[in-house]
């Protein structure tokens, strides 16, 4: 029972379609806009990295690891990941990132 992903040619967003059998043809519509103008795309996948591999890439010195906690860095990473996935960023996430850039940090981040 495969799940296929399609990109809408009209709005550019991704839509997942569950098919009961391999041979059935999907009657897919874009969930956000309702268009039937879809093209099948290769689905993304998760890749787990070990802590040692991460430290090799980013360095083990404390300064480099502290940069990761910087909300501006996290904001840029978050924006890039949403864009790469073809998903619109939720408004609440957008507001939090913009506020952090202005120096207004969410409660959990203030204590770091």
Backbone as CSV, one residue per row, in Angstrom:
resi,resn,N_x,N_y,N_z,CA_x,CA_y,CA_z,C_x,C_y,C_z
1,UNK,0.837,-1.176,0.000,0.000,0.000,0.000,0.883,1.240,0.000
2,UNK,1.254,1.712,-1.150,2.193,2.829,-1.229,1.549,4.190,-0.966
3,UNK,2.387,5.094,-0.509,2.008,6.492,-0.373,2.905,7.256,-1.340
4,UNK,2.285,7.955,-2.280,3.032,8.728,-3.262,2.925,10.205,-2.940
5,UNK,3.961,10.954,-3.315,3.930,12.402,-3.139,3.867,13.061,-4.507
6,UNK,3.078,14.103,-4.572,2.903,14.866,-5.796,3.117,16.340,-5.494
7,UNK,3.670,17.040,-6.494,3.825,18.483,-6.384,2.798,19.131,-7.293
8,UNK,2.081,20.093,-6.761,1.040,20.777,-7.518,1.685,21.763,-8.495
9,UNK,1.288,21.699,-9.741,1.828,22.617,-10.752,1.215,24.008,-10.606
10,UNK,0.085,24.077,-9.923,-0.598,25.360,-9.758,-0.032,26.163,-8.578
11,UNK,0.032,25.537,-7.382,0.475,26.275,-6.192,1.867,25.868,-5.705
12,UNK,2.428,24.751,-6.228,3.777,24.332,-5.874,3.913,23.557,-4.577
13,UNK,2.805,23.248,-3.924,2.869,22.523,-2.650,2.857,21.015,-2.864
14,UNK,3.316,20.294,-1.830,3.337,18.832,-1.872,2.047,18.260,-1.312
15,UNK,1.606,17.149,-1.908,0.426,16.422,-1.451,0.770,14.943,-1.428
16,UNK,0.421,14.255,-0.338,0.632,12.813,-0.228,-0.658,12.098,-0.591
17,UNK,-0.525,11.002,-1.355,-1.696,10.234,-1.785,-1.478,8.770,-1.423
18,UNK,-2.402,8.219,-0.666,-2.361,6.816,-0.269,-3.117,5.994,-1.302
19,UNK,-2.494,4.925,-1.806,-3.139,4.042,-2.773,-3.292,2.660,-2.171
20,UNK,-4.453,2.053,-2.371,-4.713,0.736,-1.798,-3.912,-0.358,-2.485
21,UNK,-3.665,-0.221,-3.791,-2.881,-1.221,-4.518,-1.900,-0.517,-5.444
22,UNK,-0.882,-1.247,-5.871,0.106,-0.670,-6.785,-0.488,-0.368,-8.154
23,UNK,-1.447,-1.185,-8.579,-1.982,-1.037,-9.925,-3.081,0.017,-10.038
24,UNK,-3.640,0.468,-8.925,-4.723,1.459,-9.018,-4.152,2.818,-9.400
25,UNK,-4.905,3.539,-10.219,-4.448,4.873,-10.615,-5.013,5.886,-9.626
26,UNK,-4.167,6.796,-9.192,-4.614,7.740,-8.173,-5.566,8.794,-8.737
27,UNK,-6.580,9.120,-7.960,-7.465,10.235,-8.273,-7.075,11.341,-7.300
28,UNK,-5.914,11.916,-7.555,-5.318,12.845,-6.596,-5.671,14.289,-6.901
29,UNK,-5.860,15.025,-5.828,-6.059,16.473,-5.887,-5.114,17.115,-4.884
30,UNK,-4.691,18.321,-5.189,-3.856,19.079,-4.266,-4.724,19.431,-3.055
31,UNK,-4.278,19.063,-1.871,-5.061,19.340,-0.664,-5.235,20.834,-0.413
32,UNK,-4.198,21.672,-0.576,-4.376,23.104,-0.316,-5.255,23.842,-1.334
33,UNK,-5.091,23.563,-2.647,-5.824,24.360,-3.640,-6.853,23.577,-4.443
34,UNK,-6.840,22.240,-4.370,-7.831,21.430,-5.073,-7.514,21.114,-6.523
35,UNK,-6.399,21.573,-7.028,-6.025,21.342,-8.421,-5.707,19.865,-8.676
36,UNK,-5.971,19.427,-9.920,-5.595,18.072,-10.324,-4.302,18.078,-11.136
37,UNK,-3.686,19.238,-11.272,-2.448,19.382,-12.040,-1.259,19.017,-11.153
38,UNK,-1.043,17.712,-10.984,0.006,17.223,-10.104,1.055,16.447,-10.879
39,UNK,2.285,16.518,-10.394,3.342,15.686,-10.953,3.988,14.914,-9.814
40,UNK,4.248,13.647,-10.042,4.816,12.798,-9.007,6.267,13.183,-8.751
41,UNK,6.636,13.216,-7.469,8.002,13.566,-7.083,8.589,12.446,-6.231
42,UNK,9.893,12.453,-6.113,10.565,11.488,-5.261,10.417,11.965,-3.823
43,UNK,9.936,11.080,-2.978,9.706,11.436,-1.577,11.016,11.632,-0.844
44,UNK,10.987,12.525,0.142,12.142,12.723,0.996,12.253,11.564,1.973
45,UNK,13.384,11.442,2.621,13.565,10.375,3.591,14.421,10.894,4.735
46,UNK,14.352,10.219,5.857,15.125,10.601,7.034,16.485,9.910,7.006
47,UNK,17.451,10.591,7.525,18.799,10.038,7.615,19.335,10.387,8.996
48,UNK,19.612,9.389,9.785,20.108,9.615,11.146,21.624,9.688,11.137
49,UNK,22.116,10.712,11.793,23.571,10.875,11.911,23.971,10.651,13.358
50,UNK,25.101,10.051,13.533,25.602,9.821,14.890,26.144,11.132,15.460
51,UNK,26.281,11.182,16.766,26.830,12.372,17.408,28.258,12.626,16.935
52,UNK,29.036,11.554,16.761,30.426,11.734,16.326,30.497,12.302,14.908
53,UNK,29.583,11.885,14.027,29.570,12.424,12.668,29.192,13.904,12.684
54,UNK,28.264,14.278,13.539,27.864,15.685,13.660,29.023,16.521,14.175
55,UNK,29.724,16.016,15.188,30.869,16.749,15.728,31.984,16.895,14.705
56,UNK,32.164,15.894,13.852,33.175,15.998,12.792,32.843,17.148,11.852
57,UNK,31.560,17.279,11.493,31.147,18.333,10.564,31.180,19.722,11.188
58,UNK,30.757,19.832,12.446,30.614,21.141,13.077,31.741,21.492,14.017
59,UNK,32.606,20.538,14.278,33.711,20.785,15.194,33.272,20.538,16.621
60,UNK,34.182,20.137,17.450,33.833,19.823,18.831,34.090,20.987,19.771
61,UNK,34.654,22.068,19.248,34.922,23.192,20.129,33.600,23.819,20.586
62,UNK,33.502,24.208,21.846,32.248,24.701,22.405,31.628,25.862,21.628
63,UNK,32.439,26.766,21.107,31.890,27.923,20.387,31.025,27.484,19.213
64,UNK,31.488,26.548,18.415,30.724,26.084,17.254,29.404,25.457,17.676
65,UNK,29.427,24.676,18.760,28.198,24.039,19.229,27.248,25.067,19.820
66,UNK,27.769,26.122,20.452,26.916,27.172,21.005,26.223,27.949,19.893
67,UNK,26.864,28.090,18.739,26.234,28.787,17.612,24.918,28.120,17.228
68,UNK,24.853,26.824,17.402,23.645,26.093,17.028,22.446,26.531,17.869
69,UNK,22.711,26.984,19.108,21.631,27.425,19.985,21.149,28.837,19.650
70,UNK,21.864,29.533,18.826,21.498,30.897,18.443,20.180,30.869,17.667
71,UNK,19.130,31.532,18.149,17.823,31.506,17.483,17.856,31.982,16.037
72,UNK,18.801,32.876,15.714,18.884,33.326,14.314,19.322,32.190,13.409
73,UNK,20.263,31.358,13.892,20.711,30.210,13.113,19.580,29.192,12.970
74,UNK,18.890,28.953,14.070,17.786,27.995,14.050,16.696,28.483,13.105
75,UNK,16.441,29.791,13.110,15.431,30.365,12.217,15.777,30.169,10.755
76,UNK,17.027,30.422,10.393,17.452,30.231,8.997,17.343,28.770,8.593
77,UNK,17.752,27.866,9.504,17.665,26.431,9.226,16.204,26.022,9.025
78,UNK,15.327,26.503,9.880,13.898,26.170,9.795,13.307,26.663,8.482
79,UNK,13.595,27.888,8.105,13.088,28.422,6.837,13.559,27.580,5.658
80,UNK,14.836,27.206,5.660,15.387,26.410,4.566,14.715,25.037,4.478
81,UNK,14.486,24.404,5.633,13.871,23.073,5.639,12.431,23.119,5.121
82,UNK,11.667,24.122,5.503,10.304,24.249,4.985,10.332,24.474,3.472
83,UNK,11.235,25.326,3.011,11.341,25.604,1.578,11.740,24.349,0.808
84,UNK,12.734,23.614,1.315,13.191,22.390,0.658,12.076,21.352,0.552
85,UNK,11.225,21.310,1.563,10.130,20.337,1.574,8.932,20.800,0.752
86,UNK,8.949,22.059,0.303,7.831,22.573,-0.482,6.585,22.797,0.363
87,UNK,6.800,23.049,1.648,5.691,23.243,2.580,5.707,24.688,3.062
88,UNK,4.529,25.283,3.146,4.434,26.648,3.646,4.645,26.652,5.157
89,UNK,5.471,27.575,5.623,5.754,27.655,7.055,4.515,28.148,7.802
90,UNK,4.168,27.500,8.916,3.020,27.960,9.705,3.237,29.393,10.188
91,UNK,2.173,30.162,10.252,2.258,31.568,10.650,2.869,31.742,12.042
92,UNK,2.550,30.838,12.960,3.090,30.935,14.322,4.618,30.798,14.316
93,UNK,5.137,29.882,13.499,6.586,29.708,13.392,7.228,30.949,12.781
94,UNK,6.591,31.514,11.763,7.103,32.727,11.117,7.191,33.864,12.135
95,UNK,6.158,34.032,12.965,6.150,35.110,13.967,7.264,34.909,14.994
96,UNK,7.482,33.652,15.419,8.526,33.379,16.408,9.913,33.681,15.846
97,UNK,10.150,33.305,14.592,11.452,33.563,13.972,11.676,35.063,13.819
98,UNK,10.655,35.777,13.339,10.784,37.229,13.175,11.012,37.926,14.513
99,UNK,10.307,37.477,15.561,10.478,38.065,16.889,11.894,37.803,17.418
100,UNK,12.418,36.598,17.199,13.776,36.265,17.651,14.808,37.139,16.954
101,UNK,14.572,37.455,15.705,15.508,38.324,14.971,15.514,39.741,15.539
102,UNK,14.411,40.115,16.162,14.319,41.432,16.786,14.787,41.407,18.241
103,UNK,15.228,40.229,18.724,15.729,40.105,20.082,14.701,39.652,21.094
104,UNK,13.509,39.309,20.636,12.442,38.833,21.528,12.384,37.318,21.443
105,UNK,12.949,36.636,22.443,13.057,35.196,22.395,11.909,34.512,23.124
106,UNK,11.480,33.349,22.615,10.464,32.580,23.340,11.010,32.144,24.699
107,UNK,10.140,31.915,25.655,10.540,31.569,27.023,11.585,30.460,27.113
108,UNK,11.425,29.306,26.444,12.432,28.252,26.598,13.824,28.652,26.135
109,UNK,13.928,29.561,25.171,15.222,29.963,24.616,15.914,30.984,25.522
110,UNK,15.148,31.786,26.239,15.725,32.828,27.082,16.657,32.270,28.149
111,UNK,16.362,31.062,28.621,17.140,30.474,29.712,18.440,29.819,29.276
112,UNK,18.669,29.653,27.977,19.870,28.956,27.502,21.117,29.790,27.659
